[in-house]
Amino acid sequence: MPDYATVIRPALIGDAGEILTVQRAAFVAEAQSHGDPWLPPLTETLDAVAAAIGTGAVLVLRLVNDGREGRLVGAVRRELRDDTVHIGRLVVAPDLQGHGLGSRLLAAAEGVPGAATAELFTGHLATANLALYGRRGYVEFGRRASGKVELVFLRKPLT
């Protein structure tokens, strides 16, 4: 497995188009497995991504080449409410999945000062996501139907 040099930083408004492209590419397989092409990450608009960036809730992961930022290959959103960081839209470019980049993004999203717990959700058929979250210490605490998808809610103590 290659070891990619990366940088994780807060997203800038100029990253919005790349984030949306990676997000849509990453969620196509999940939409196919769940039989639902209308998953919110696939229908989100560029303006909505830019609005999320404007709140400071989005982190991006870029490859680094010769000390310079290169291709945007991942993103994640996080929001601290009370002492829980809510993590969402964790995406890695499909051609680079399985190389630890999602774990790097997840660790960065968890690193919010004052957070005692992290929570996230994924679809019940998203086996790679569920495996990643399990390896990272997340445990299921609930399920809820949402259209054609059964959402699996997971939690992890951070302290």
N, C-alpha and C positions, 0 to 999 in steps of 0.2 A: 504494500500500500504506500503510495507516494506521500511525502510530508509536504504539504503546501504552506508556503509563507503567506500569511494573511494579516490583515488589519481589520479590527472591528471598531467602528466609531458611530457616533450619532449620524443619522441620515441628514442630508441637505436637500433642499427643495429640488435641486438639479438632479438628484438621484431618483426622483419619482418614476420616471419612465422606465428606467432599468429595473427598479423594484417591481413594478407592475408586470414587466415582461417575465422576470424570473418567477414571480408569484403565479402567474397564469401557467407557465410551463410546468412548475412543480405540482400544481393542483390538478392537472389534466388526468393523471393516473388515478388519483383519488376519486375524481368525478366519474371516471369510467368504472372503477370497481364498485362504486355505490349506485351506478345507474342514474346519476343526477348531474347534468351539465350546468345546473343553475346554482352551484355552491357559491356562497358570497365572495370568496376570494377570486372566483372567475368572472363575476359580474361587477366587481368594484370598479369605479371610474378613476381616472388619473387625478381628478380633483379631490376625490376622497383619500387617495394615497397622499397627496400633497397636504391635505388637512391633517392627517395623522402625523406626518412629518413635522408640521407646524406646532404640534403639541409637545414635541420632544420625545415621543413614545417609541420611535423607530430606530433600530440599530441596523447597520449594514455590515456585511463582510465582503471585503475585496481581496483578490489575490494581489500579492506584492511582487513586482519584477524589478530587479536592480534598484531596490529601495524606493520604488515609486508605485503608487496605487494603480492597479490594473482593473481587470474585469470585475464587475459586481456579480458575486456568485451566491449571495444569501442575504436574508433579512429576517428580522423578528420584531414583534411589537411587545411592549410591556407597559403596564400601568400599576402603580402602587395605590392600593385602596386599603386604608387602615394599616395593618401590618402584613398584608398579603400582596404579592406581586402577581398580577394576572398576565399570563404570557399567551400570545396568539400569533397567527400567521407566520410561524417558523417555516422558512422555505430555503431550500438549497437547489441550485441549478441541477436538473436531472442528470447531466453527464458527470457531475461531481458528487452525487449522493453516495454514501457508504464509505467515505474517506475521513470521517470525524469532524467535518465542518459543521454539521448540525449540532453536535455536542459542544463545539466551541461557542456557537451562537447561543445555545441554551444556557451555558454557564455564564455568559455575559449578561443575558436577560435576567438571570437569577440574582446577579450582583447589584441589587438596589439597596442602598443604605436604609436601614430600618425595617427591612422585610424579614419576617420570621417564617413565612410560608410562601410557597409558589403553587399556583394552580393553572391548569390549562385543560384543553379538551381536544379530542380528535374523533374521527369517525370510527365506528366499531370494526370496519373492514380494513383500516389503515394499519396493517400488521407491522410494517417497518417503523411507523411512528410509535406504535404501542411498545415495540421492542426497545426502541431508543429510550423512551420515557421510563420503561422498567429498569433498564441498565443504569439510568441516572437517578434512581431512587424514588420514582413516582409510583403511587398506588391509587387504584381506582376508588372513588368515593361516591359515584353515582352515574346514572345513565338517563338520557332523555331523548325522545324521538323529535326529529326536526326534519320535516318533509320525508324524503326517502332514506335519510341517514339517521342512525342511532348514534347520538353523541356520547362518548365516554369521557367523564370528568375525572381528572387525576390531580393528586396533591402530593407535595413533598415538603417536609420541614427543612428549613434552612439554618436553623440555629442548633 
